[in-house]
């Protein structure tokens, strides 16, 4: 600044004002200091603003040139200010982020109060295992038309299997559904839904809840879970079934698990078999344990779903989820699984 307003317009004065401003802005350590420097170098009493005011006292012909030079100087000061401001603002934002960050992975002293139900964990494992083999994961309704639960599966109204698996019936009193409804007694219903909805090749697995009129005891419950498997493709044989079950058993029970098939009967498979698993470490000594049912899909079932049994063949299997869970963990009473005591799953080695 100078006493003579016109001397503020000297070029070297303007240059000095610009470099003083640049230095002041550069050395401002935070936004507060920058604000103070701004008042000094861009405020009303700053050299550049005073210079601008001094233009008025110049003779007319010099004004334009002085105006231009003052403007250049002012723009330089403003640019220096803006540059420093954006640096300091970015630093400030970073500091806030750093100081206010919450470590979401930090351990808290809170106790774990529960976990997913072991049956659901087990069904997810099974679905994952088959998904890894390229199977889809299927589903079906728990309230079924009798046709899906029995007839389409070749279980005719007078068939003994139908009484064997008798279930919770809901009478179709108003003729609304054209058939009685049942709570599905097995996940084999999903075989029918899948084949009606989809043409072969079919590779699907369907874990789900089923219902039977059983009394609750240490091995029975009116509500339990099964896993159904269904493959329909060209050239499928019983060897494919064996290989799949063997892999399934090893994945579920451990690498040393073995399977064997025993001839059996199910209306929806022909031939049919029971599948057993070898338990080397069973609490009552090494032995074969019945695991589930299986077989080659009965051509009548394929035909009921509009699939030509001359072109396609398939296999199916079905096993209880609770049963496998009990075998795997040495659980002796099924009621422990359904009681809802939070200490129960915590005591199991159930991988999530
Ligand atoms: N649905 C049968 C049951 O609940 C189990 C079963 C047996 C399923 C043989 C199948 C099969 O898919 O092929 O007892």
Boltz pocket constraint, residues with backbone or C-beta under 6 A from the ligand:
constraints:
  - pocket:
      binder: B
      contacts: [[A, 185], [A, 186], [A, 187], [A, 188], [A, 228], [A, 229], [A, 266], [A, 268], [A, 269], [A, 273], [A, 292], [A, 293], [A, 294], [A, 295], [A, 315], [A, 316], [A, 317], [A, 318], [A, 319]]
      max_distance: 6.0
